[in-house]
C-alpha cells in the first residue's frame, strides 16, 4: 500500500490558516516580494538600494526555505495509507 500526503499547495493553505508563525512568515515573504518588485521596477538603483535589494532577496529566500521546511514537516505528519 502506498502512502498519500497532503499536496504542497494544500499544506501551505492549511498552515497559513492554522499556524500563526507560518502565517506571519508568509506575510513577511509577500512584503519582501513587493519591496523587491518595487526596486526592480526602478530604472537605476543607488548603491544603498542595490545593497538593500540583495539583502531583501536573501531574507526572502531564507523565509521561503523556512516555509518549505514547515510544509514538508506538515506533510510528513499528515500522511495517510
ZIDASUL-V163098 format. One record per helix or strand. SS is the DSSP state (A for helix, B for strand). FROM is the first residue (numbers start at 1). LEN is the number of residues. If there is no record, write none. Layout:
SS|FROM|LEN ; SS|FROM|LEN
This chain:
B|4|1 ; A|8|11 ; A|20|22 ; A|47|31 ; B|80|1
